[in-house]
Amino acid sequence: MQTPTFRRAVAADLPALVQLLADDELGAQREDPRLPLDAAYVAAFESLDADPNQFLAVATDGEEIVGTLQLSFIPGLARKGSWRGQVEAVRIASSRRGAGLGEQLFDWAIAQCRNRGCGLVQLTTDNDRPGAHRFYERLGFVATHIGYKLTL
């Protein structure tokens, strides 16, 4: 593998990104990578792309997309008006897991949060992903809160 490149996603990346989201046990139950893509994916991408506080990132090895995550930059009053970086939808291609790409992607993402003036980087992870929990803890993340979701 070459040194990975990290960049903002473009519309042409969308099929590969949805495929990455579907490339694990939980994602396979929630995502639909069949072409043509569901219009909801296109609409979501367009909303993300238009919002300056959203950064849909891709990791590439040459021309191949091998990872993704979404960064949301959230302003707030708490912590003396501190901005937060929220990391979501992290995926590394199954063929590339365990080779350090995830750590490189997170180093890059954390640097983006620092550059935007964030005082905190946060994420949620599914209870059914114990390997991800160990990974995040190894990177220095601490499980300080309990998260709740309501599916609508």
N, C-alpha and C positions, 0 to 999 in steps of 0.2 A: 504494500500500500504506500502510495505517495503521502506526503504531508497533506492532511486534509485541509480543505478550504471551507470557510464558513461565510455564508452570504444570505441576503434577504431572498426569500422565495419569489419566483415569478409564476405567472399563470401556467406556463408550459410545464412547471414542476408538479402541478396538482395531481395527475394520475400516480406518479411515483410516491408522493406524500401520502395519499390515501392508501396505497399499497403498503407502505411502512406502518401506518396506523393499524392496518388489518393483520400485520405480520407477528401476531402473538396470540396466546390463548384467549385473553379477554377481548382484544381488538377484533379477532375473528368473529366474535359474537355481535359486535356493535357496528362494524364498518362494512361497506359494500364497495369493493374496488372495481366492480365490473364496469366496462366501458359500453356506451358512454356513461360518464359519471353522473350520478344524481345531481340535479340542478341545485340542490341545497349545498353541496360542496362548493360549487362555483360561487354562489351567493355569499357563502361564509368567507371564502377567499377574498372576494371583492371588498367585503366589509373590513376584513383585517388589513388588507393592503391600503385602504383609504384612511385608516386611523393611525395618526402619528404615534400613539401610545401602544401600538401593537407591532411586534416584529416576529414574523413567521420565518424561522431560520432553517436553512438546509446545510448539511455537511456533505461535501462532495469529495470523491476520490477520482481525480481526472474529471470525466464527464458524468460519472455515476453518482447518483444521490444515495448516500449510505446512512444518513441520519437526519433527524429533524427535532425541533422543539419550538414552542411558542413562548415568547416573552411578552408579558403585559406590564406596562409601567403604570403604576396606580398612585395617584396623589392621595393624600389623606391628612387629616388634622392630628391624628394620634402620633406620638413620638415627635412632638414639636413640628408638625407639618411635614414629616418625612415621606418621601416617595418610597414605594416598594416595587421590587421586581418579582413578578409572579411567573413561575416556570410551569408550563403545562405541556401535555401531549409529547412527552419525550419518547423517541424511538430510535433505536439503532438497528440496522438491517441484521437479521438473524445470522447471516453469514459473517458478520463483522463483530459480533459481540465477544467480549472477553479480550480484546486486543488493545484497549486503552482509548478507543475513540470516544466513548461516553465521557470519560474524564476530560478529554481535550475539549469536547463540546461544552461541558459545564464550565471549564476554565474560561472559555471564550464568552459564554453567556454571563458569567459573574462579572467579567471585565466590562461587558456592555452595560450592566446595571450600575457599576461604579461610574462609568463615563456619563450616565444619565443622572447621577447624583442620588441614587437610591441608598437608603440607609439600611436596607434589609432585603434579602432575597428569600422568598418562600416558595413552597410547593406543596402539593398534596400528592399522595400516592395511594393506590388501591390497597386495601388490607390483604388482598390475595397476591401481592407481589413481594414476598419476603426477600428475594434477591435484590430488588430495587431498594428496599429499606436498608439493607447492608451497604449497598453502593452509596446511597445518600449520606449515611452516617460516616462512611469512610472519607467522604468529601468534606465533612465538618458540619453537615446539617444536623440539627437536634430536634427530636420529636417533642416539641413543647406544648402543642395544642392537640385537641381532638377536632377533627373536621366532620361536618355533617352535610349531606346533600339531599335534596328533595327532587326526585325525577318527576317532571311534568309531562 
